[in-house]
């Protein structure tokens, strides 16, 4: 029994992948896979090759989960590794498609592969999917193709994406802990308001005595919550949805939010350092790849992930395009720390701008690591005080009448 993979023509976008089984002229059972438009095309192609098809089945891919930045980064690393090892581009894509754990990613890579096999450049094939391969990604791939160093550029892109994902993960971890605590506290308070406090109320009603003021307040809050819980949850969910939709659709809201976030105590400093690290890492990667500075700045602003730095980058780009040095343009933008501007100045004077920007990115990434670790230690006592005040206050309010009754007895 043999397993082969045959393709008689260049596949077209939209072709499906078929698994087939049949017998060759010697009667030996052979198997393989083929990209074609229909099952009939597969059978006709195999007949011309002297294979009698006994089974042809289309590979069905489930919809799969959303394609994430991590999926793209992992594929880029795999593609760079395979090309450095001498694996042909189309074969590398075949390996990536078969090894993709996400069916959606497999379909995306199959579309890119088809475009490449029908004559498109790799950068052109990637650019047809801007949702997953942004302008920066495509520009770097194009630079690698033109210079004949595609494997090195793919390795640089993979490293860049891995570092950007790492810094994003650190920011998320810094925000996840307090957010999770607030959610858990809200659930505990809801359960107490809906189920626990009403039971205490029934017990207190049997006492026939006056209740302390804190207990009365908590019982009144519980009564309101029991009567209008659907309205409370509905309003809260509506507010969250409204804020989310407004943020996604309104550029003005996004700009205002980004400005406010940078001014927040503690968190704002971490986000600013992470943004500067992304900005420097992106510009370093593109400049090292040979992309002209003005063109590189066109992609850097969006990669920073903050509208304040996007606006500043556009201002820098305009000034650099008119002959101003990058150092002076960054000083005029007034959003970069003095150390960053000085490092860029040294890089311009020494002709090692990409190296200096990479060192800036390394420094601020380490700063983010240290700040996130410090934030975790700072938040723990604050969160404990918060939980103790809120939940402990409710418990004490409910037990005050019992303490009062015990003292009377």
C-alpha positions as CSV (number, residue, x, y, z in Angstrom):
1,X,0.0,0.0,0.0
2,X,1.3,3.4,-0.9
3,X,0.5,6.9,0.1
4,X,1.0,9.7,-2.5
5,X,0.0,13.3,-3.0
6,X,-0.7,14.3,-6.6
7,X,-1.8,17.5,-8.2
8,X,-2.2,17.8,-12.0
9,X,-2.7,21.6,-12.2
10,X,-2.2,24.7,-10.3
11,X,-5.0,25.0,-7.7
12,X,-7.3,28.0,-7.7
13,X,-8.7,29.9,-4.8
14,X,-11.8,28.1,-3.6
15,X,-10.6,24.6,-4.5
16,X,-11.3,22.0,-1.9
17,X,-8.9,19.4,-0.6
18,X,-9.9,15.7,-1.3
19,X,-8.6,12.5,0.1
20,X,-8.7,9.7,-2.4
21,X,-8.0,5.9,-2.5
22,X,-7.7,3.7,-5.6
23,X,-5.7,1.1,-7.5
24,X,-2.9,1.8,-10.0
25,X,-2.2,-0.2,-13.1
26,X,-0.5,-3.0,-11.2
27,X,-3.4,-3.4,-8.8
28,X,-1.6,-1.9,-5.9
29,X,-3.7,0.2,-3.5
30,X,-2.6,3.8,-3.4
31,X,-3.9,6.8,-1.4
32,X,-3.3,10.5,-1.6
33,X,-4.8,13.9,-1.5
34,X,-5.6,16.5,-4.2
35,X,-6.9,20.0,-4.5
36,X,-9.7,20.3,-7.0
37,X,-13.0,22.0,-7.6
38,X,-15.2,18.9,-7.5
39,X,-15.0,15.2,-6.8
40,X,-15.5,14.5,-10.6
41,X,-12.4,16.5,-11.4
42,X,-10.4,14.4,-8.9
43,X,-11.7,11.1,-10.5
44,X,-11.0,12.4,-14.1
45,X,-7.4,13.5,-13.1
46,X,-6.7,10.1,-11.5
47,X,-8.0,8.2,-14.5
48,X,-5.5,10.2,-16.8
49,X,-2.8,9.1,-14.4
50,X,-3.7,5.5,-14.6
51,X,-5.4,5.3,-11.2
52,X,-8.8,3.8,-10.7
53,X,-10.4,5.8,-7.9
54,X,-12.5,3.7,-5.5
55,X,-13.0,6.3,-2.8
56,X,-12.9,10.1,-3.0
57,X,-13.9,12.2,0.0
58,X,-13.7,15.9,0.5
59,X,-11.9,17.1,3.7
60,X,-14.4,19.0,5.8
61,X,-13.0,21.7,8.1
62,X,-15.0,22.9,11.1
63,X,-15.4,26.6,11.4
64,X,-13.0,26.6,14.3
65,X,-12.1,29.3,16.8
66,X,-11.1,32.9,15.9
67,X,-7.6,33.2,14.4
68,X,-5.6,35.0,17.1
69,X,-2.3,36.9,16.9
70,X,-0.7,33.9,18.7
71,X,-1.8,31.6,15.8
72,X,-0.2,34.0,13.3
73,X,3.0,34.4,15.4
74,X,3.3,30.6,15.7
75,X,2.9,30.0,12.0
76,X,5.4,32.7,11.2
77,X,8.0,31.1,13.4
78,X,7.3,27.7,11.8
79,X,7.5,29.1,8.3
80,X,10.8,30.9,9.2
81,X,12.3,27.7,10.7
82,X,11.3,25.6,7.7
83,X,12.6,28.0,5.2
84,X,15.9,28.4,7.0
85,X,16.1,24.6,6.9
86,X,15.7,24.6,3.1
87,X,12.1,23.4,2.9
88,X,10.5,24.8,-0.3
89,X,7.9,27.5,0.3
90,X,4.8,25.5,-0.9
91,X,5.8,22.4,1.0
92,X,6.3,24.6,4.1
93,X,2.7,25.8,3.7
94,X,1.5,22.2,3.3
95,X,3.1,21.3,6.5
96,X,1.7,24.3,8.2
97,X,-1.8,23.6,6.9
98,X,-1.7,20.0,8.2
99,X,-0.3,21.0,11.5
100,X,-2.7,23.8,12.2
101,X,-4.8,23.1,15.2
102,X,-7.3,25.8,14.2
103,X,-9.4,24.9,11.1
104,X,-9.9,28.6,10.4
105,X,-6.1,29.1,10.3
106,X,-5.8,26.0,8.0
107,X,-8.3,27.6,5.6
108,X,-6.4,30.9,5.7
109,X,-3.1,29.3,5.0
110,X,-4.6,27.2,2.2
111,X,-5.9,30.4,0.5
112,X,-2.4,32.0,0.8
113,X,-0.8,28.9,-0.6
114,X,-3.1,28.8,-3.6
115,X,-2.3,32.5,-4.4
116,X,1.4,31.8,-4.2
117,X,1.2,28.7,-6.4
118,X,-0.8,30.6,-9.0
119,X,2.0,33.2,-9.4
120,X,1.5,35.8,-6.7
121,X,4.4,37.0,-4.5
122,X,4.2,35.9,-0.9
123,X,3.7,39.5,0.2
124,X,0.9,39.9,-2.3
125,X,-0.8,36.8,-1.1
126,X,-0.6,37.9,2.6
127,X,-1.9,41.4,1.7
128,X,-5.1,39.9,0.5
129,X,-5.9,39.1,4.1
130,X,-5.3,42.4,5.9
131,X,-7.3,41.3,9.0
132,X,-4.6,38.8,9.8
133,X,-1.5,40.1,8.0
134,X,-1.2,43.9,8.6
135,X,0.7,46.4,6.5
136,X,3.9,46.0,8.6
137,X,3.9,42.3,8.2
138,X,3.4,42.6,4.4
139,X,6.1,45.3,4.0
140,X,8.7,43.2,5.8
141,X,7.9,40.2,3.7
142,X,8.1,42.3,0.6
143,X,11.5,43.6,1.7
144,X,12.7,40.1,2.3
145,X,11.6,38.9,-1.1
146,X,13.3,41.8,-2.8
147,X,16.6,41.4,-1.0
148,X,16.5,37.6,-1.2
149,X,16.6,37.1,2.5
150,X,13.0,36.1,3.1
151,X,13.9,33.4,5.7
152,X,15.8,36.0,7.8
153,X,13.0,38.5,7.6
154,X,10.4,35.9,8.6
155,X,12.6,35.0,11.5
156,X,12.7,38.8,12.5
157,X,8.9,39.1,12.1
158,X,8.4,36.0,14.3
159,X,10.7,37.4,17.0
160,X,8.9,40.8,16.8
161,X,5.4,39.2,17.1
162,X,6.5,37.0,20.0
163,X,7.9,40.0,21.9
164,X,4.8,42.1,21.2
165,X,2.5,39.2,22.4
166,X,4.6,38.8,25.5
167,X,4.3,42.5,26.5
168,X,0.5,42.4,25.8
169,X,0.2,39.3,27.9
170,X,2.0,41.1,30.8
171,X,-0.4,44.1,30.6
172,X,-3.4,41.7,30.6
173,X,-2.1,39.8,33.6
174,X,-1.7,43.1,35.5
175,X,-5.4,43.9,34.8
176,X,-6.8,40.4,35.1
177,X,-6.3,39.9,38.8
178,X,-8.2,43.0,40.1
179,X,-10.9,42.5,37.4
180,X,-11.4,38.9,38.5
181,X,-11.6,39.9,42.2
182,X,-14.2,42.6,41.4
183,X,-16.3,40.1,39.4
184,X,-16.1,37.5,42.2
185,X,-17.0,40.1,44.8
186,X,-20.0,41.2,42.7
187,X,-21.2,37.6,42.5
188,X,-20.8,37.0,46.2
189,X,-22.7,40.2,47.0
190,X,-25.5,39.3,44.6
191,X,-25.9,35.9,46.2
192,X,-26.0,37.5,49.7
193,X,-28.6,40.1,48.6
194,X,-30.8,37.6,46.9
195,X,-30.7,34.6,49.2
196,X,-28.8,35.1,52.4
197,X,-30.1,38.4,53.7
198,X,-33.8,37.6,53.1
199,X,-33.4,34.6,55.4
200,X,-31.8,36.8,58.1
201,X,-34.7,39.2,57.6
202,X,-37.3,36.5,58.3
203,X,-35.4,35.6,61.5
204,X,-35.3,39.2,62.6
205,X,-39.0,39.7,62.0
206,X,-39.7,37.0,64.6
207,X,-37.7,39.0,67.2
208,X,-40.1,41.9,67.1
209,X,-37.3,44.2,68.2
210,X,-35.8,47.4,66.7
211,X,-32.9,46.7,64.4
212,X,-29.6,48.6,64.2
213,X,-29.4,51.2,61.5
214,X,-26.7,49.3,59.4
215,X,-28.9,46.2,59.4
216,X,-31.9,48.2,58.3
217,X,-29.9,49.8,55.4
218,X,-28.6,46.4,54.2
219,X,-32.1,44.8,54.5
220,X,-33.6,47.8,52.5
221,X,-30.9,47.2,49.8
222,X,-31.7,43.5,49.7
223,X,-35.4,44.2,49.3
224,X,-34.8,46.5,46.4
225,X,-32.4,43.9,44.9
226,X,-34.9,41.1,45.2
227,X,-37.7,43.2,43.7
228,X,-35.7,44.7,40.8
229,X,-32.8,42.3,40.3
230,X,-33.7,41.9,36.6
231,X,-33.6,45.7,36.2
232,X,-30.2,46.0,38.0
233,X,-28.6,43.3,35.9
234,X,-30.2,44.6,32.8
235,X,-28.9,48.1,33.4
236,X,-25.4,46.9,34.2
237,X,-25.2,44.7,31.1
238,X,-26.7,47.5,29.0
239,X,-24.0,49.9,30.2
240,X,-21.2,47.5,29.5
241,X,-22.6,46.7,26.0
242,X,-23.2,50.4,25.3
243,X,-19.7,51.4,26.3
244,X,-18.1,48.5,24.3
245,X,-20.1,49.4,21.1
246,X,-19.4,53.1,21.5
247,X,-15.7,52.5,21.9
248,X,-15.6,50.2,18.8
249,X,-17.5,52.6,16.6
250,X,-16.4,56.0,17.8
251,X,-12.8,57.2,17.0
252,X,-13.3,60.2,19.3
253,X,-14.2,57.9,22.2
254,X,-11.1,55.7,21.5
255,X,-8.8,58.7,21.5
256,X,-10.3,60.1,24.7
257,X,-10.0,56.6,26.4
258,X,-6.4,56.2,25.3
259,X,-5.6,59.6,26.8
260,X,-7.3,58.9,30.1
261,X,-5.7,55.5,30.4
262,X,-2.2,57.0,30.1
263,X,-3.0,59.4,33.0
264,X,-4.2,56.7,35.3
265,X,-2.1,56.2,38.5
266,X,0.2,53.1,38.4
267,X,-1.6,51.5,35.4
268,X,-1.0,54.5,33.2
269,X,2.7,54.3,33.7
270,X,2.8,50.6,32.8
271,X,0.7,51.1,29.7
272,X,2.9,54.1,28.6
273,X,6.1,52.0,29.0
274,X,4.5,49.1,27.1
275,X,3.5,51.5,24.3
276,X,6.9,53.0,24.0
277,X,8.4,49.4,23.9
278,X,6.1,48.4,21.1
279,X,6.8,51.6,19.2
280,X,10.6,51.2,19.5
281,X,10.5,47.5,18.7
282,X,8.4,48.0,15.5
283,X,10.6,50.8,14.2
284,X,13.7,48.9,15.0
285,X,12.4,45.8,13.1
286,X,11.4,47.7,10.0
287,X,14.5,49.9,9.8
288,X,16.7,46.9,10.2
289,X,14.9,45.2,7.3
290,X,15.8,48.1,5.1
291,X,12.5,49.8,5.0
292,X,12.9,53.6,4.5
293,X,12.3,55.6,7.7
294,X,9.4,57.6,6.4
295,X,7.7,54.5,5.1
296,X,8.5,52.6,8.3
297,X,6.8,55.3,10.4
298,X,3.6,54.8,8.4
299,X,3.2,51.4,10.1
300,X,4.8,52.2,13.5
301,X,2.0,54.5,14.8
302,X,-0.7,51.9,14.4
303,X,1.4,49.1,15.9
304,X,1.9,51.2,19.1
305,X,-1.8,50.5,20.0
306,X,-2.5,53.9,21.4
307,X,-4.1,56.9,19.6
308,X,-1.9,59.4,21.4
309,X,1.2,57.8,20.0
310,X,-0.4,57.3,16.6
311,X,-1.0,61.0,16.3
312,X,2.5,61.8,17.5
313,X,3.9,59.3,15.0
314,X,2.1,61.0,12.1
315,X,3.5,64.3,13.3
316,X,7.0,62.8,13.4
317,X,6.5,61.3,9.9
318,X,5.5,64.7,8.5
319,X,8.5,66.4,10.0
320,X,11.0,63.7,9.0
321,X,9.6,63.7,5.4
322,X,10.5,67.5,5.2
323,X,14.1,66.9,6.3
324,X,13.9,67.1,10.1
325,X,15.9,64.5,12.0
326,X,14.1,61.8,13.9
327,X,15.5,63.0,17.2
328,X,14.2,66.6,16.8
329,X,10.8,65.3,15.5
330,X,10.5,63.1,18.6
331,X,11.3,66.0,20.9
332,X,8.6,68.1,19.2
333,X,6.1,65.3,19.8
334,X,6.5,65.6,23.6
335,X,5.3,62.0,24.3
336,X,8.7,60.2,24.6
337,X,10.9,60.0,27.7
338,X,14.2,61.9,27.5
339,X,16.1,58.6,27.6
340,X,14.4,57.4,24.4
341,X,15.1,60.6,22.6
342,X,18.8,60.5,23.6
343,X,19.2,56.9,22.6
344,X,17.7,57.7,19.2
345,X,20.1,60.7,18.9
346,X,23.1,58.4,19.5
347,X,21.7,55.9,17.0
348,X,21.4,58.5,14.3
349,X,24.8,59.9,14.9
350,X,26.5,56.4,15.0
351,X,24.4,54.9,12.1
352,X,23.1,52.2,14.4
353,X,19.5,53.5,14.8
354,X,17.9,50.0,14.6
355,X,20.3,48.7,17.4
356,X,19.6,51.6,19.7
357,X,15.8,51.3,19.2
358,X,16.1,47.6,20.0
359,X,17.9,48.4,23.2
360,X,15.2,50.9,24.1
361,X,12.5,48.2,23.5
362,X,14.5,45.7,25.7
363,X,14.8,48.3,28.5
364,X,11.1,49.2,28.5
365,X,10.0,45.6,28.3
366,X,12.0,44.9,31.4
367,X,10.5,48.0,33.0
368,X,7.1,46.6,32.3
369,X,8.0,43.2,33.8
370,X,9.2,44.9,37.0
371,X,6.2,47.2,37.1
372,X,3.7,44.4,36.7
373,X,5.5,42.4,39.5
374,X,5.3,45.4,41.8
375,X,1.7,46.1,40.9
376,X,0.7,42.6,41.8
377,X,2.3,43.0,45.3
378,X,0.6,46.4,45.7
379,X,-2.8,45.2,44.7
380,X,-3.0,42.2,47.0
381,X,-3.4,44.3,50.3
382,X,-5.7,46.8,48.5
383,X,-8.0,44.0,47.3
384,X,-8.0,42.3,50.7
385,X,-9.1,45.6,52.3
386,X,-11.8,46.1,49.6
387,X,-13.2,42.6,50.1
388,X,-13.0,42.9,53.9
389,X,-14.8,46.2,53.9
390,X,-17.6,45.3,51.5
391,X,-18.4,41.7,52.3
392,X,-17.3,41.9,55.9
393,X,-19.5,45.0,56.3
394,X,-22.5,43.1,55.1
395,X,-21.8,40.1,57.4
396,X,-21.4,42.4,60.4
397,X,-24.6,44.3,59.6
398,X,-26.5,41.0,59.6
399,X,-25.0,39.8,62.9
400,X,-25.4,43.1,64.9
401,X,-29.0,42.2,65.9
402,X,-27.8,38.8,67.1
403,X,-25.0,40.3,69.2
404,X,-27.6,42.8,70.6
405,X,-30.0,40.0,71.5
406,X,-27.2,38.0,73.1
407,X,-26.2,41.0,75.3
408,X,-29.8,41.4,76.4
409,X,-30.1,37.7,77.4
